[in-house]
Amino acid sequence: MYLFKKNVRRALLLSLAFILLNALAIYFDQYLLNLLPFVLLVLVIAFYHLDWLFFALVFLVPLSVQLKYLVPGLSFDLFLPTEPLLAGILVLFILKLFNGEKIEKPVLNHPVTLAVLFYLAWMALTSVTSTMPLVSFKYLLAHLWFIVSFYFLAVYIFRKKKNMFRFWWFYIIPFAVVIIYTVSRHVTFGLNKKTVYFAMKPFYNDHTIYGAALAMFIPILVGMAIYYYRKGNLLKNIILWLLTALYTFGVVFSYTRAAWISLAGALAVFFLILVFRIRFGALLGGAVLLAGLFFAFQTQLMIKLEKNKQDSSVDLAKHLQSIPNIASDASNRERINRWHSAIRMFREKPVFGFGPGTYMFQYAPYQKWYEKTIISTNFGTLGNAHSEYIGPLAESGLPGTLSVLVIMILTFFTGMKVYYRSSSFKIKVLALSSLLGLLTYYIHGLMNNFLDTDKISAPFWGFTAIIVALDIYHRKETTSVDAGRQDLTNAGQA
């Protein structure tokens, strides 16, 4: 009893001291101390319920806001509140490793993990050789906390399949709120294309990243809707089809042509897998063949494409027709300008590149006057190389681009292997939905690069983690209910 009273007294004294200190800080216009209870709460959750912190982080990703919108004029920027949480998880992860805790061997030795580790190792090496080391190490740090949280921690949490569905839900619901916010602002201006550039701000910085995120989750929503239909959960099925309609409306009126192309590609692969049961080797061979044909006939293709004079437009049909216009469409021509600049940079530094994250600061001298457009700049203020594949060529050399491709190829191979091997309908839905969601970004990555943001890194690495977790932890799962060949095509028969 005495000890209890002593502890209560101590707690009251500490609380009183904090209140007095906080009052003093507020008097001197210092408000950071107000965050202390929140920081302590996060620390407690991190130590005792790291999965809670993970799902809270995922929920906050679509709602995160860049610091520049809150405090204009700063020389640095970050996403709030997600990046401080990501940094904290990274520190905790490192402390746990130093404390003797290890990543499970099946995870560490998985081919996708080895590819991710090579990707990070090469990025670290090219940060040392970088022309701007400070920029490169900041870029490396951001990628580290994205991968630690949304891949390594996620794989551990995804040992339970229900957590994979939770991951999807915790991104889908707040993102739906952002879509409603965006559409309501956009409708005010008659869904005009010119207003879409700012309608989703401050949550998404650009209509292209907004469109990319929407495209990634449409296969997820369709897969979940089919799964809950098969389970006989009418309420969730209705909710998911309504969300699918909302996301589809959002992606159509995002005016993001790359997102439209990526969804068309994912739909084509979906039918190839379901109808023809096509194997990974055939898909990879087809992709290589298409790339080879493009390079073999690129001159003829360019001549053909230059005849298209349809610029991007507020009219959806004309906007769609403008996709192959490289003659007069400023956006398309600027992409080509950026790609050519990146290739010239690659030729100068083919092995180590200029350093991760440096392209936007270094590409200006590599532009040609005849390739510049009305939106070209010499000041590195309007983005990057507009490609997840060409950008690393300039920044990390040929091994940098190969490291990205290897991650994607191994993930896709693993996902298809899990899908065809499993007799569990739930696992098939989880694998194929994640695979198609990733495929939308693999295609989108030809034209844009957003893996340095939380908005895309969360689903990209999260979907990758789902596929790896399914391969490691749920390899031999079958149930009497799911036994036998259960493709998505016969989902409605249940």
C-alpha positions in Angstrom: 0.0 0.0 0.0 2.9 2.3 0.9 4.6 1.6 -2.5 1.3 2.3 -4.3 0.9 5.7 -2.6 4.5 6.5 -3.3 4.1 5.7 -7.0 0.9 7.8 -7.2 2.6 10.7 -5.6 5.6 10.5 -8.0 3.3 10.3 -11.0 1.4 13.4 -9.8 4.6 15.3 -9.2 5.9 14.4 -12.7 2.6 15.5 -14.2 2.6 18.8 -12.4 6.2 19.4 -13.4 5.3 18.7 -17.1 2.3 21.0 -16.9 4.4 23.8 -15.5 7.2 23.3 -18.0 4.7 23.2 -20.8 3.0 26.5 -19.6 6.4 28.1 -19.5 7.3 26.9 -23.0 3.9 28.2 -24.4 4.6 31.6 -22.7 7.8 31.8 -24.7 6.1 30.6 -28.0 7.9 27.2 -27.9 5.3 24.6 -28.8 7.4 21.5 -29.4 7.1 20.3 -25.8 3.4 19.7 -26.5 4.4 16.8 -28.7 6.1 15.0 -25.9 3.0 12.9 -24.7 2.5 11.9 -28.4 6.1 10.9 -28.7 6.0 8.9 -25.5 2.8 7.1 -26.7 4.4 6.2 -30.0 7.5 4.8 -28.2 5.3 2.7 -25.9 3.3 1.4 -29.0 6.6 0.7 -30.9 8.1 -1.4 -28.1 4.9 -3.3 -27.1 2.7 -3.3 -30.2 4.9 -2.6 -33.3 2.1 -4.0 -35.5 -0.2 -1.3 -34.3 2.3 1.4 -35.2 2.8 -0.2 -38.6 -1.0 -0.1 -39.4 -1.3 3.4 -38.0 1.6 4.4 -40.4 -0.1 2.8 -43.4 -3.4 4.6 -42.5 -1.5 7.9 -42.3 0.3 7.6 -45.7 -2.6 8.8 -47.9 -3.2 11.6 -45.5 0.4 12.7 -45.1 1.2 16.3 -46.0 4.5 17.8 -47.2 6.1 20.2 -44.7 6.4 22.9 -47.4 2.6 23.3 -47.3 2.6 23.9 -43.6 5.8 26.0 -43.4 6.7 27.5 -46.8 10.2 28.7 -47.6 12.2 26.0 -45.7 15.3 24.6 -47.4 14.3 21.1 -46.7 11.1 19.1 -47.0 9.5 15.9 -45.6 6.1 14.2 -45.3 4.3 14.7 -42.0 3.6 12.7 -39.9 4.8 9.6 -41.8 8.5 10.3 -42.3 9.3 11.0 -38.6 7.5 7.7 -37.8 9.4 5.9 -40.5 12.7 7.3 -39.2 11.7 6.1 -35.7 11.0 2.6 -37.0 14.3 2.6 -38.8 16.2 3.5 -35.5 14.2 0.9 -33.6 15.1 -1.7 -36.3 18.8 -0.9 -36.1 18.7 -1.0 -32.2 17.0 -4.5 -32.3 19.7 -5.7 -34.7 22.5 -4.5 -32.4 20.6 -6.1 -29.5 21.1 -9.5 -31.1 17.7 -9.9 -32.8 18.0 -11.2 -36.4 15.9 -11.2 -39.5 14.6 -14.7 -40.0 16.7 -16.8 -42.3 13.9 -17.7 -44.7 13.3 -14.0 -45.2 16.9 -13.0 -45.4 17.8 -15.8 -47.8 14.8 -15.2 -50.1 15.8 -14.2 -53.6 13.7 -11.0 -53.5 15.3 -10.0 -50.2 18.8 -10.6 -51.6 17.9 -8.4 -54.6 16.6 -5.7 -52.3 19.8 -5.8 -50.2 21.9 -5.6 -53.4 19.7 -2.6 -54.5 20.4 -0.8 -51.2 24.1 -1.8 -51.1 24.7 -0.4 -54.6 22.8 2.7 -53.7 25.1 3.1 -50.7 28.2 2.6 -52.8 27.2 5.1 -55.4 26.3 7.5 -52.6 30.0 7.4 -51.6 31.1 8.0 -55.2 28.4 10.6 -55.8 29.0 14.1 -57.2 26.7 15.4 -54.4 27.2 13.0 -51.4 24.9 14.9 -49.0 22.0 14.7 -51.5 22.7 11.0 -52.2 22.9 9.9 -48.5 19.6 11.7 -47.8 18.1 9.9 -50.7 19.5 6.6 -49.4 18.2 7.2 -45.9 14.7 7.8 -47.3 14.8 4.6 -49.2 16.1 2.8 -46.2 13.2 3.7 -43.9 10.7 2.9 -46.7 12.1 -0.5 -47.2 12.7 -1.3 -43.5 9.1 -0.4 -42.6 7.1 -1.5 -45.7 9.2 -4.6 -46.6 11.2 -6.1 -43.7 8.7 -5.2 -41.0 5.7 -5.9 -43.3 7.0 -9.4 -44.1 7.1 -10.2 -40.4 3.6 -8.8 -39.8 2.3 -10.7 -42.9 2.9 -14.0 -41.3 -0.8 -13.8 -40.6 -2.9 -13.6 -43.8 -5.5 -11.4 -42.1 -2.8 -8.7 -41.7 -2.4 -8.6 -45.5 -6.1 -7.7 -45.8 -5.7 -5.2 -43.0 -2.8 -3.6 -44.8 -5.1 -3.1 -47.9 -8.0 -1.7 -45.8 -5.8 0.7 -43.9 -4.6 2.3 -47.1 -7.9 2.0 -49.0 -10.2 3.8 -46.5 -8.2 7.0 -45.9 -7.3 7.1 -49.6 -11.1 7.0 -50.4 -11.4 10.1 -48.2 -8.7 11.8 -50.2 -10.5 10.8 -53.5 -13.8 12.2 -52.3 -12.0 15.4 -51.2 -10.2 15.6 -54.6 -13.4 14.9 -56.7 -15.5 17.4 -54.7 -12.9 20.1 -55.4 -12.6 19.0 -59.1 -16.4 18.9 -59.6 -16.5 22.6 -58.5 -14.6 23.4 -61.7 -16.6 21.0 -63.9 -14.0 18.2 -63.8 -11.7 20.5 -65.9 -8.3 19.0 -66.7 -6.5 22.3 -65.7 -7.8 22.1 -62.2 -6.8 18.5 -61.6 -3.2 19.6 -61.1 -4.0 21.1 -57.7 -7.3 19.4 -56.7 -5.6 16.6 -54.7 -3.2 18.9 -52.9 -1.9 19.0 -50.1 -2.3 15.2 -49.8 -0.8 14.3 -53.2 1.7 16.6 -54.7 0.8 15.9 -58.4 -2.0 14.3 -60.4 0.4 11.7 -61.8 1.4 10.2 -58.4 -2.3 10.3 -57.4 -3.2 8.4 -60.6 -0.4 5.9 -60.0 -1.7 5.1 -56.5 -5.3 4.8 -57.7 -4.2 2.4 -60.4 -2.2 0.2 -57.9 -5.3 -0.3 -55.8 -7.9 -1.0 -58.4 -6.7 -4.7 -58.9 -6.7 -5.0 -55.1 -10.3 -3.8 -54.8 -11.5 -6.1 -57.5 -9.7 -9.1 -56.0 -11.2 -8.3 -52.5 -14.7 -7.9 -54.0 -14.5 -11.3 -55.7 -13.1 -12.9 -52.5 -15.8 -11.5 -50.2 -18.5 -12.5 -52.8 -17.2 -16.0 -52.7 -17.3 -15.9 -48.9 -20.9 -14.7 -49.0 -20.2 -11.4 -47.2 -22.7 -9.3 -49.1 -22.1 -6.1 -47.1 -18.3 -6.1 -47.7 -18.9 -7.0 -51.4 -21.2 -4.0 -51.9 -18.8 -1.7 -50.1 -15.8 -2.9 -52.2 -17.6 -2.5 -55.5 -18.7 1.0 -54.5 -15.0 1.7 -53.6 -13.9 0.2 -57.0 -16.3 2.6 -58.7 -15.0 5.5 -56.7 -11.3 4.6 -57.5 -12.1 4.1 -61.2 -13.9 7.5 -61.4 -10.8 9.0 -59.6 -8.3 7.5 -62.0 -10.3 8.4 -65.1 -10.6 12.1 -64.0 -7.0 12.2 -62.8 -6.1 12.7 -66.5 -3.1 10.5 -65.8 -2.4 8.8 -69.1 0.4 6.6 -67.6 -2.1 5.2 -65.1 -4.6 4.4 -67.9 -1.9 2.5 -69.8 -0.8 0.6 -66.7 -4.3 -0.5 -65.9 -4.8 -1.7 -69.5 -1.5 -3.7 -69.2 -2.6 -5.2 -65.9 -6.0 -6.2 -67.4 -4.2 -7.9 -70.4 -2.0 -9.9 -68.0 -5.0 -10.8 -65.8 -6.7 -12.4 -68.8 -3.5 -14.1 -70.0 -3.1 -15.7 -66.5 -6.8 -16.6 -66.0 -7.7 -17.7 -69.6 -4.5 -19.1 -71.0 -2.7 -19.9 -67.6 0.4 -18.3 -69.2 3.6 -19.0 -67.3 6.3 -16.6 -66.2 8.8 -17.5 -68.8 6.3 -16.8 -71.6 5.4 -13.4 -70.1 9.1 -12.4 -69.6 9.9 -13.6 -73.1 7.0 -11.6 -74.5 8.3 -8.5 -72.7 11.8 -9.0 -74.0 10.5 -9.5 -77.5 8.4 -6.3 -77.4 11.5 -4.4 -76.1 13.6 -5.9 -78.9 11.1 -5.0 -81.6 10.8 -1.4 -80.2 14.6 -0.9 -80.5 14.8 -2.6 -83.8 12.1 -0.5 -85.4 12.4 2.7 -83.3 13.1 4.9 -86.2 10.0 3.8 -88.1 7.9 4.1 -84.9 9.2 7.6 -84.2 8.2 8.7 -87.7 4.8 7.2 -87.2 4.3 8.8 -83.8 5.4 12.2 -85.0 2.4 12.3 -87.3 0.1 12.4 -84.2 -0.7 16.0 -83.5 -3.3 15.6 -80.9 -2.3 17.4 -77.7 -3.4 16.6 -74.2 -7.0 17.8 -73.8 -9.9 18.3 -71.4 -11.8 16.0 -73.6 -11.1 12.4 -72.4 -11.2 10.8 -75.8 -8.8 13.4 -77.2 -6.6 13.1 -74.1 -6.4 9.3 -74.8 -5.5 9.9 -78.4 -2.6 12.2 -77.2 -0.8 9.4 -75.5 1.5 8.6 -78.4 1.9 12.2 -79.6 5.6 13.1 -79.4 5.4 15.8 -82.0 3.6 18.6 -80.2 2.5 17.4 -76.7 4.7 19.3 -74.3 4.4 16.7 -71.5 5.5 13.8 -73.8 8.3 15.8 -75.4 9.6 16.8 -72.0 9.8 13.2 -71.0 11.9 12.4 -74.1 14.1 15.4 -73.2 14.6 14.1 -69.7 15.3 10.5 -70.9 17.8 11.6 -73.5 19.5 13.8 -70.9 19.7 10.8 -68.5 21.2 8.6 -71.3 23.9 11.2 -72.0 24.7 11.3 -68.3 24.9 7.5 -68.3 27.3 7.5 -71.2 29.6 9.8 -69.2 29.4 7.7 -66.0 28.2 4.3 -67.0 29.2 2.3 -63.8 28.6 4.5 -60.8 26.5 7.3 -62.2 26.3 10.8 -60.8 24.9 9.6 -57.4 21.4 8.7 -56.1 19.0 11.6 -56.1 21.3 13.9 -58.1 19.6 13.8 -61.5 17.5 16.9 -61.0 20.5 18.9 -60.0 22.8 17.6 -62.8 20.8 17.1 -66.0 20.5 20.7 -67.2 23.8 20.8 -69.1 23.0 17.5 -70.9 19.8 18.9 -72.5 19.9 19.8 -76.2 18.4 23.0 -77.4 16.3 21.3 -80.0 14.8 18.9 -77.5 13.7 21.5 -75.0 10.1 22.3 -74.5 8.0 25.2 -73.0 8.2 23.4 -69.6 12.0 22.7 -69.7 14.1 24.2 -66.9 17.8 24.6 -66.1 17.3 24.9 -62.4 16.2 21.4 -61.3 12.9 22.6 -60.0 10.5 20.5 -62.0 11.2 16.9 -61.1 13.4 14.0 -62.1 14.1 11.6 -65.0 10.4 10.5 -65.3 11.4 6.8 -65.3 12.2 4.1 -62.7 14.5 2.5 -65.2 16.3 5.3 -67.0 16.7 7.5 -63.9 19.0 5.0 -62.1 21.1 4.7 -65.3 22.1 8.3 -64.8 22.3 8.2 -61.0 23.7 4.7 -60.2 24.9 3.4 -63.5 24.0 0.2 -65.3 24.1 -1.9 -62.0 21.6 0.5 -60.5 19.0 -0.1 -63.2 19.7 -3.8 -63.2 19.1 -3.9 -59.4 15.6 -2.4 -60.0 14.8 -4.8 -62.8 16.0 -7.9 -60.8 13.7 -7.0 -57.9 10.7 -6.7 -60.2 11.5 -9.9 -62.2 12.0 -12.0 -59.0 8.9 -10.6 -57.4 6.8 -11.3 -60.4 8.3 -14.8 -60.7 7.6 -15.5 -57.0 4.0 -14.1 -57.3 3.1 -16.3 -60.3 4.7 -19.3 -58.6 2.6 -18.8 -55.4 -0.5 -18.3 -57.5 -0.2 -21.5 -59.6 1.2 -23.6 -56.7 -1.5 -22.8 -54.2 -4.9 -24.6 -53.9 -6.2 -22.0 -51.5 -8.5 -19.5 -53.1 -7.6 -16.8 -50.4 -3.9 -17.2 -51.3 -4.6 -17.0 -55.0 -6.5 -13.7 -54.4 -3.8 -12.3 -52.3 -1.0 -13.2 -54.7 -2.7 -12.3 -58.0 -4.2 -9.0 -56.7 -0.8 -7.9 -55.3 0.9 -9.0 -58.5 -1.4 -7.0 -60.7 -1.2 -4.0 -58.4 2.6 -4.1 -58.7 2.4 -4.6 -62.4 0.5 -1.3 -62.8 3.5 0.5 -61.2 6.1 -1.6 -63.2 4.4 -0.2 -66.3 3.8 3.3 -64.9 7.5 3.3 -63.9 8.4 3.5 -67.6 7.1 7.1 -67.6 7.4 8.3 -64.0 9.3 7.6 -60.8 7.7 8.0 -57.3 9.6 5.4 -55.2 11.1 8.3 -53.2 7.7 9.2 -51.8 5.7 7.4 -49.1 2.5 7.5 -51.2 3.9 4.9 -53.7 6.6 3.2 -51.6 4.0 2.0 -49.1 2.0 -0.1 -51.6 5.0 -1.0 -53.8 7.1 -2.5 -51.0 3.9 -3.7 -49.1 2.6 -5.7 -52.1 6.1 -7.1 -52.6 6.2 -8.1 -48.9 2.8 -9.8 -49.3 4.1 -12.0 -52.1 7.3 -12.9 -50.2 5.4 -13.7 -47.0 3.0 -15.9 -49.0 6.0 -17.7 -50.5 7.7 -18.2 -47.1 5.0 -18.7 -44.5 2.0 -20.0 -46.5 3.8 -22.3 -49.0 1.9 -25.5 -48.2 -1.4 -24.2 -47.1 -4.5 -25.9 -48.3 -7.9 -26.3 -46.7 -10.8 -28.7 -47.3 -12.9 -25.8 -48.4 -10.3 -24.5 -50.9 -8.9 -27.8 -52.0 -8.7 -28.4 -55.8 -8.3 -26.0 -58.6 -9.8 -22.7 -57.5 -9.1 -19.9 -60.0 -10.7 -16.5 -59.9 -12.7 -17.5 -62.9 -14.9 -19.9 -61.0 -15.2 -17.6 -57.9 -18.9 -17.1 -58.5 -19.6 -20.8 -58.4 -19.2 -21.0 -54.6 
